[in-house]
């Protein structure tokens, strides 16, 4: 019984960790996309400043 509860505990921890990593990854990807969109908008308005 100890082994089963220990295995379940580790599975719970790992799934929680994977969820955290997925959320951080999504937030990072969203931030990168936002920056790229902003740079493209600024480049379209004032191409000489960005280059």
N, CA, C and O atoms as CSV, one atom per row, in Angstrom:
chain,resi,resn,atom,element,x,y,z
A,1,UNK,N,N,0.829,-1.198,0.000
A,1,UNK,CA,C,0.000,0.000,0.000
A,1,UNK,C,C,0.868,1.255,0.000
A,1,UNK,O,O,0.508,2.257,-0.617
A,2,UNK,N,N,1.999,1.205,0.683
A,2,UNK,CA,C,2.891,2.358,0.728
A,2,UNK,C,C,3.415,2.703,-0.664
A,2,UNK,O,O,3.491,3.873,-1.038
A,3,UNK,N,N,3.773,1.677,-1.419
A,3,UNK,CA,C,4.329,1.910,-2.750
A,3,UNK,C,C,3.294,2.537,-3.676
A,3,UNK,O,O,3.609,3.440,-4.451
A,4,UNK,N,N,2.070,2.058,-3.591
A,4,UNK,CA,C,1.014,2.588,-4.453
A,4,UNK,C,C,0.755,4.062,-4.128
A,4,UNK,O,O,0.644,4.890,-5.031
A,5,UNK,N,N,0.661,4.380,-2.848
A,5,UNK,CA,C,0.407,5.775,-2.473
A,5,UNK,C,C,1.589,6.664,-2.856
A,5,UNK,O,O,1.397,7.818,-3.239
A,6,UNK,N,N,2.809,6.136,-2.754
A,6,UNK,CA,C,3.989,6.901,-3.143
A,6,UNK,C,C,4.001,7.149,-4.650
A,6,UNK,O,O,4.335,8.245,-5.099
A,7,UNK,N,N,3.642,6.141,-5.422
A,7,UNK,CA,C,3.577,6.290,-6.880
A,7,UNK,C,C,2.506,7.310,-7.265
A,7,UNK,O,O,2.737,8.150,-8.135
A,8,UNK,N,N,1.359,7.245,-6.635
A,8,UNK,CA,C,0.293,8.207,-6.923
A,8,UNK,C,C,0.722,9.631,-6.559
A,8,UNK,O,O,0.420,10.587,-7.273
A,9,UNK,N,N,1.427,9.749,-5.440
A,9,UNK,CA,C,1.907,11.053,-5.004
A,9,UNK,C,C,2.874,11.648,-6.030
A,9,UNK,O,O,2.768,12.823,-6.383
A,10,UNK,N,N,3.820,10.829,-6.504
A,10,UNK,CA,C,4.776,11.307,-7.504
A,10,UNK,C,C,4.086,11.648,-8.823
A,10,UNK,O,O,4.453,12.624,-9.478
A,11,UNK,N,N,3.108,10.869,-9.212
A,11,UNK,CA,C,2.367,11.180,-10.440
A,11,UNK,C,C,1.648,12.512,-10.310
A,11,UNK,O,O,1.615,13.304,-11.252
A,12,UNK,N,N,1.079,12.753,-9.152
A,12,UNK,CA,C,0.398,14.026,-8.910
A,12,UNK,C,C,1.382,15.187,-8.988
A,12,UNK,O,O,1.083,16.218,-9.590
A,13,UNK,N,N,2.554,15.023,-8.381
A,13,UNK,CA,C,3.558,16.081,-8.413
A,13,UNK,C,C,4.041,16.338,-9.836
A,13,UNK,O,O,4.177,17.490,-10.248
A,14,UNK,N,N,4.297,15.283,-10.578
A,14,UNK,CA,C,4.802,15.443,-11.934
A,14,UNK,C,C,3.756,16.074,-12.850
A,14,UNK,O,O,4.093,16.894,-13.703
A,15,UNK,N,N,2.509,15.701,-12.680
A,15,UNK,CA,C,1.475,16.301,-13.529
A,15,UNK,C,C,1.298,17.770,-13.194
A,15,UNK,O,O,1.064,18.588,-14.084
A,16,UNK,N,N,1.406,18.110,-11.924
A,16,UNK,CA,C,1.332,19.517,-11.527
A,16,UNK,C,C,2.496,20.309,-12.087
A,16,UNK,O,O,2.331,21.452,-12.512
A,17,UNK,N,N,3.670,19.704,-12.088
A,17,UNK,CA,C,4.861,20.353,-12.632
A,17,UNK,C,C,4.703,20.542,-14.138
A,17,UNK,O,O,5.055,21.595,-14.671
A,18,UNK,N,N,4.182,19.541,-14.819
A,18,UNK,CA,C,3.987,19.637,-16.262
A,18,UNK,C,C,2.976,20.731,-16.597
A,18,UNK,O,O,3.136,21.449,-17.584
A,19,UNK,N,N,1.949,20.853,-15.784
A,19,UNK,CA,C,0.959,21.911,-16.010
A,19,UNK,C,C,1.597,23.282,-15.830
A,19,UNK,O,O,1.330,24.198,-16.608
A,20,UNK,N,N,2.427,23.425,-14.822
A,20,UNK,CA,C,3.110,24.695,-14.582
A,20,UNK,C,C,4.028,25.041,-15.745
A,20,UNK,O,O,4.066,26.186,-16.197
A,21,UNK,N,N,4.761,24.056,-16.223
A,21,UNK,CA,C,5.665,24.284,-17.355
A,21,UNK,C,C,4.872,24.678,-18.602
A,21,UNK,O,O,5.295,25.554,-19.356
A,22,UNK,N,N,3.731,24.036,-18.815
A,22,UNK,CA,C,2.908,24.363,-19.982
A,22,UNK,C,C,2.369,25.791,-19.896
A,22,UNK,O,O,2.327,26.500,-20.902
A,23,UNK,N,N,1.960,26.211,-18.710
A,23,UNK,CA,C,1.444,27.571,-18.534
A,23,UNK,C,C,2.544,28.598,-18.756
A,23,UNK,O,O,2.318,29.619,-19.405
A,24,UNK,N,N,3.731,28.335,-18.221
A,24,UNK,CA,C,4.853,29.256,-18.405
A,24,UNK,C,C,5.248,29.317,-19.879
A,24,UNK,O,O,5.557,30.389,-20.399
A,25,UNK,N,N,5.238,28.175,-20.544
A,25,UNK,CA,C,5.575,28.127,-21.964
A,25,UNK,C,C,4.572,28.929,-22.785
A,25,UNK,O,O,4.954,29.675,-23.686
A,26,UNK,N,N,3.305,28.774,-22.476
A,26,UNK,CA,C,2.265,29.516,-23.185
A,26,UNK,C,C,2.404,31.017,-22.948
A,26,UNK,O,O,2.248,31.812,-23.875
A,27,UNK,N,N,2.694,31.399,-21.719
A,27,UNK,CA,C,2.865,32.821,-21.407
A,27,UNK,C,C,4.075,33.393,-22.146
A,27,UNK,O,O,4.025,34.514,-22.651
A,28,UNK,N,N,5.145,32.631,-22.207
A,28,UNK,CA,C,6.337,33.078,-22.936
A,28,UNK,C,C,6.070,33.229,-24.423
A,28,UNK,O,O,6.484,34.213,-25.036
A,29,UNK,N,N,5.382,32.259,-25.000
A,29,UNK,CA,C,5.058,32.321,-26.424
A,29,UNK,C,C,4.144,33.502,-26.725
A,29,UNK,O,O,4.290,34.156,-27.757
A,30,UNK,N,N,3.216,33.771,-25.836
A,30,UNK,CA,C,2.315,34.908,-26.021
A,30,UNK,C,C,3.083,36.225,-25.947
A,30,UNK,O,O,2.830,37.143,-26.729
A,31,UNK,N,N,4.013,36.313,-25.014
A,31,UNK,CA,C,4.810,37.537,-24.883
A,31,UNK,C,C,5.669,37.758,-26.122
A,31,UNK,O,O,5.777,38.884,-26.608
A,32,UNK,N,N,6.277,36.701,-26.633
A,32,UNK,CA,C,7.107,36.820,-27.835
A,32,UNK,C,C,6.258,37.257,-29.024
A,32,UNK,O,O,6.669,38.117,-29.803
A,33,UNK,N,N,5.081,36.666,-29.159
A,33,UNK,CA,C,4.188,37.041,-30.270
A,33,UNK,C,C,3.767,38.508,-30.154
A,33,UNK,O,O,3.702,39.217,-31.158
A,34,UNK,N,N,3.483,38.960,-28.938
A,34,UNK,CA,C,3.091,40.351,-28.735
A,34,UNK,C,C,4.220,41.302,-29.110
A,34,UNK,O,O,3.982,42.339,-29.730
A,35,UNK,N,N,5.449,40.953,-28.737
A,35,UNK,CA,C,6.591,41.805,-29.068
A,35,UNK,C,C,6.797,41.836,-30.578
A,35,UNK,O,O,7.031,42.901,-31.149
A,36,UNK,N,N,6.713,40.685,-31.226
A,36,UNK,CA,C,6.884,40.644,-32.682
A,36,UNK,C,C,5.809,41.479,-33.381
A,36,UNK,O,O,6.104,42.197,-34.336
A,37,UNK,N,N,4.574,41.387,-32.909
A,37,UNK,CA,C,3.490,42.167,-33.503
A,37,UNK,C,C,3.741,43.655,-33.310
A,37,UNK,O,O,3.515,44.444,-34.228
A,38,UNK,N,N,4.203,44.046,-32.132
A,38,UNK,CA,C,4.496,45.449,-31.861
A,38,UNK,C,C,5.619,45.951,-32.759
A,38,UNK,O,O,5.538,47.051,-33.304
A,39,UNK,N,N,6.662,45.151,-32.912
A,39,UNK,CA,C,7.787,45.556,-33.760
A,39,UNK,C,C,7.330,45.705,-35.210
A,39,UNK,O,O,7.735,46.642,-35.897
A,40,UNK,N,N,6.494,44.788,-35.669
A,40,UNK,CA,C,5.987,44.900,-37.038
A,40,UNK,C,C,5.149,46.161,-37.223
A,40,UNK,O,O,5.239,46.825,-38.256
A,41,UNK,N,N,4.340,46.488,-36.230
A,41,UNK,CA,C,3.508,47.688,-36.315
A,41,UNK,C,C,4.370,48.936,-36.335
A,41,UNK,O,O,4.135,49.842,-37.134
A,42,UNK,N,N,5.363,48.991,-35.466
A,42,UNK,CA,C,6.258,50.149,-35.424
A,42,UNK,C,C,7.052,50.233,-36.721
A,42,UNK,O,O,7.273,51.327,-37.241
A,43,UNK,N,N,7.477,49.108,-37.238
A,43,UNK,CA,C,8.237,49.078,-38.481
A,43,UNK,C,C,7.386,49.569,-39.648
A,43,UNK,O,O,7.895,50.241,-40.545
A,44,UNK,N,N,6.121,49.246,-39.644
A,44,UNK,CA,C,5.232,49.701,-40.712
A,44,UNK,C,C,5.022,51.212,-40.641
A,44,UNK,O,O,4.876,51.875,-41.668
A,45,UNK,N,N,5.007,51.751,-39.418
A,45,UNK,CA,C,4.773,53.188,-39.257
A,45,UNK,C,C,6.056,53.980,-39.529
A,45,UNK,O,O,6.049,54.971,-40.259
A,46,UNK,N,N,7.154,53.521,-38.924
A,46,UNK,CA,C,8.430,54.243,-39.057
A,46,UNK,C,C,9.534,53.243,-39.390
A,46,UNK,O,O,10.251,52.817,-38.484
A,47,UNK,N,N,9.694,52.859,-40.634
A,47,UNK,CA,C,10.680,51.826,-40.977
A,47,UNK,C,C,12.126,52.255,-40.752
A,47,UNK,O,O,12.974,51.396,-40.510
A,48,UNK,N,N,12.443,53.547,-40.822
A,48,UNK,CA,C,13.824,53.982,-40.654
A,48,UNK,C,C,14.315,53.887,-39.230
A,48,UNK,O,O,15.506,53.665,-39.008
A,49,UNK,N,N,13.441,54.048,-38.261
A,49,UNK,CA,C,13.841,54.002,-36.855
A,49,UNK,C,C,14.233,52.591,-36.444
A,49,UNK,O,O,15.242,52.403,-35.764
A,50,UNK,N,N,13.448,51.597,-36.849
A,50,UNK,CA,C,13.706,50.216,-36.434
A,50,UNK,C,C,14.961,49.680,-37.102
A,50,UNK,O,O,15.740,48.962,-36.474
A,51,UNK,N,N,15.163,50.020,-38.357
A,51,UNK,CA,C,16.351,49.534,-39.079
A,51,UNK,C,C,17.544,50.355,-38.661
A,51,UNK,O,O,18.653,50.122,-39.143
